[in-house]
Amino acid sequence: MIVVMRNGATEAQIKDVCSMIESCGLEVHLSQGKERTIIGLVGDTRKVQEDRVKSYAGVNEILRVVKPYKLANRVFQPEDTVIEVDGVKIGGNNFTLMAGPCAIESREQLFRAAEEVKKSGAKVLRGSAYKPRTSPYSFQGLGEEGLKLLAEAKQKFGLVVETEVMDTRQVDLVAKYVDIVRVGTRNMQNFDLLKEVGKLNKPVILKRGMSATIKEWLMAAEYIMSEGNKEVILCERGIRTFETETRNSLDMCSIPMIKQLSHLPIIVDPSHSTGKRELVKPMSLASLAAGAHGLIIEVHPCPQEALCDGNQSLTPEMFEDIMVMIRKMAPLMDMVL
């Protein structure tokens, strides 16, 4: 349920309605836009009598939210959520580039990648310290040593840094070193993990599960937001279909669909979705054209020597080539780099 206040409703009137709702044992989600104020009710709305709400001065109408996700719903918050980290904005009309190696392998590898992607215009350095792999015998990441290298790279290059968290036991440790935490596709419905990152005071990138519907994806975001963390960045990374020529099938429809259903920013991972470096550029440009708020791209100084996902990793020169095109396209889409 949401309460739509009249244009020109006073702060006192808004406060009175919020206080009444909270007295009924519900949580209030306040969204104050340029044109109107919306009060979202979270909890058992049967405890609130609609006629009583309508009797308050300043109330225009009451609407029922039919979707199961409330906090992530654009009805709850009509205006786009814009997340800011150290001056870097994600969402709204901002197009944000996140780039770096799939996995952190060494200081030299990470620092070379950081230097190159920053030079090309990336604002966020990506890199996994913990790397989930299909085989238990594959490289699993450097763990805390990798986290320390990310923190070092942040200081040296002035980039915002992000990495994946895989387990509830890692949440506090990972949050100690990075600016943004990432929940990977395999953990999209790890509800205990979602609740833990929901308690953080840091943005969370939530990747779409490999077989998840858009509704399930938004419900996963709801788990994070219901714990108090409203800074969720959705990441489309392709879904599993019958197609075998690409690693996954990149669902471009999800971008405008998410923007219609939710106020949360959405970025795209063209590396994991395609699995082939030659497809990363066209899918990156298509993502911008479809309305995405950014990209998260794998860039390795020497992809042929990468310990994981070398086939989909770009060289720094290939990343710069994409950036040249993005700089030309972004103004046409009314996006700011």
N, C-alpha and C positions, 0 to 999 in steps of 0.2 A: 504494500500500500504506500502511496505517496500523497503528500499534501502539497498542492500548488497554491502558493500565496499570490495575492493580487499584486499587480505592478504598483509600486509605491508603498507597499506594506512596510511599516516601521520596524526598527530593530526590536522595540519593546513587544510588538505584536508577534513577531517571529519567536522571540524568547518565550512568550507566554504559551504558544502552541508547543514548543519543544519541551517545556517544563511539564505540561500536562501529559504528553506522550511518555516521558521518562517516569512520571509518577505511576504510570500503568505497568511499569516493568519492562518497557521496550527500549531499544537503543535507537538513537536518532542519528541519521546521516544527513548533514546539511549541505546543500549545493546552492551557492549563491552566484548565479550567472549575471550577465549584463542586463538581460531583460526581465528575468523572473527568478524567484527563490523557490526551491523545491526542498521539502522536508521528507526524507525517506524513513519509513518505519521498519526496523529490523527486529523480528521476534514474532511472538504469537499475537497477530493483529486482532484476533477475536476479543482481546481484552479491551480494545478501544472501540467505543461507540461512535459511528460515523456522524450521527446527528450532533453529538457533543462537539466533535471537531469542527463541524460546519458552523457552529454557533460562535466561534471565536472570530473576533474582528481581524480582517486582513486575509481570511481564507477564501480562495477563489473556487477550488474544486478538489475532490478526492478521487484518485485513480487507483485501480487495482493493477498490480504487476503480475502478469500471468506467467512469465518465465521463471524457472526455478532459481536462476541466478539473479540476485538483487543488487548487491553492491557493484558488480561489474556491468550492470545494465545501463544503457544510455538513457532509459526512462528515469532512472534514479539520478543520473548526472548527465544532462544534455551536452554540456561543454566538454571538449577533449581534456583528458588528463595530460599534463605536461610535467615530466619528471626532470629535475635538475640535479646534476652531480658535479660539483666543482666547476660550475659554469657551463657544463655541457648539458644541453636540453634535448630530451627525447620525447617526441609527441608533438601534437599540434601541427604547425607548418614547418617543423624542423626535420631534416633528413640527416640521420646520424650514421656515420660509418664506424663499425667495430671490426677490427682485423688483427690477425696474428696467427701464430702456429696452432695447430690442433692440440698438440701436447707440448708442454715445456720439457725440453730435452737437456738443455745446458744453459749457462749464463750467456755464452757467446751466441748461441742460436736465438735465444729470446731477445737479447739486446739488439742484435742485427735486425731482427724482424721489427722490433719496436721503432728503431731509427728509420727504417724504410717506410713503414705504414704511416708514421707521423708526417714524414716528408711529403707523402702523397695526399694527406688530408684526413686521415683517420683520427677520431677523437677518443676512441676507446681501444685499449689493447686487450684482445682475447687470448686465452691460453689456459689449458687444463692442467692442473697439478695432479688431479686424480682422474684417470682415464678409464672409463668402463669399456671393456672389450669383450667380444663374443668368445674368444679363447682365453682361458685362464693363464696360458703360457705367453701371451702377447705382452708387450710393454704396457704397464699399468700407471705410469706417471711417477713423478718424483716426490709426491706427497708434500709434507710441510716444507721441504727444501724448495720445491717449486713455488709455493706460496711466498716464501721469503724473496725469491727472485722476482716475482711479480711486484712486490712492495718496493724492491730496489729499482726496478724499471720505472715505476711510477715517479719516484723521486728524481731519477736521472733524466727522464724524457717528458715529464709533466703530463702524462696520459692518465685518464681514468682507467682502472683495471678491473677485469671481471674474470671469474672462473666458475667451474661447476662444483656443486656440493652433491654428494651421493648418499650420505647417511646422516641420520639425526645426530650421531655422535661427532660429526665433523662440523656442524653448523657454527658453533662458537669459534672454533679454530679458523675456519675459512673467513668468517666475517671479520676477524681480527686483522687480516691482511689485505682484503680487497674492498672495492667500492660497490660492486654489483655482484650478487650471487646468481648462479644459473642452475635451474632445475632441468635436467636433461629429459629427453623423450622417454627413456625407460622408467623414469621416476614421476612422470606426470600425474599418475594416480597413486603415488606413495603418500597417502593422506597424512601419516605421522610426520613425514618430512615437510609436507606443505604447511602443516600447522606450525612446525618449528621455525621455518623461514618467515612465516607470518608474524612471528614475534620480534623479528629483526627491525631495526631502524635503517634498513638499506633496501634499495630497489632489487627486485627479483625478476630475472628473465625466466619465463616459463615456456619451455618448448612444447609444441604439440606432440602428443603421443603418436606413435607410428600407425596406430589403427583407430585413433580417437576421432569422434565426431566433433563438430564445432561446439555443440552443446556441452559435451563432456569436457572439452578444453576450458570453456568458460566456467564450468562448475569447479574445475580444479583451481582456477584463479579465485573463485569465491572462497575456497578453503583458506587461501592465503589472506585474503582481504578480511575475512570474518575474524581473524586473529588480531586485526588492527593495522596490518601493513597494507596500505592502499596503493603502494608504488609497484605495480606489476606491469611488466613489459611482455606482451605475448610474442612468441617467435614461431612462425610457420617454417617447418623444416622438411616438408614433404610427408606423404603418408604411404603406407604399403598397399600396393595394388597388384594386379596380375602382370604388370609390365616388368620386363627383365633387362631392358637395354639401359635403364638408368637405375641408380641406387634406390631412389624412391620416386614418387610422382608428386611434383610440386603443385599444390592446390592454389592456383592464383585466385580462384573465386573466393577463397577464405579472406583475402585482404579487404575487398569492399564489403563483404558480408559482415566481418568483424566490426568494421567501422560503422556499419548500420546498427548493429546490435549492442555495441559496447563503446564506452568512452576511453578504454585503455589503449595505449599505443601498441602498434604491431610492427615488428621487423621481420625480415626474411633471411634464412640461411640458405643461400644458393649452392653452398659447397656440399653439405650433407644431403640435400635434397636431390642433387644430380649425381654426385659421386665422380664427376668427370670435369676436369679443369676447363676444357674447351666449352662447356655449357654454362659456366659460371657467369661470364660476361653477359650473354643474352638474357639470362634469367635475372641478373641484377638490374638490368635496364627495364625489363618487363615489370619487376617488382616496384620500381619507382613509378612507372606509368600506371600501375594498378592502384597506387595510393599508399604504399608502405611508408612507414616513418623512418626506415633505416635498413641497414644490412649488417650481417655478421659473417665475415668472409675469412677463410683460412688462407694465410700467406706464410710461406716458409722460405728462408734464404736459399735453400737448396732442396727442393721437393724430392729429388731422386734419392736423397739420403734420409728422408723423414722416417721416423720410427713408427708412424701410423698415418694413414690417410694421405699418403704422398700423391696418389693419383688425382685427388681433388684439390690439392693445395696449389695456389698460384705462386709464381715467382714475383718478386717486388715489381719487376717491369710490367708484368701482366696486370697487377693491381693498379699501377699508375695509369695504364691504358684504360681501364674501367673508369677511373676517377676523371679522366679527361672527358669522357662521354657524359658522366653524371653531372659535371660542372656545366655542361651545355644544356642538359635536359632539365635539371632542377628548377631553373627559373620558369620554364614552360609549364611546370606543374605547380607553380606558386610555392615551391619548397625552398628552404634556406639551409645551406650547408654549414 
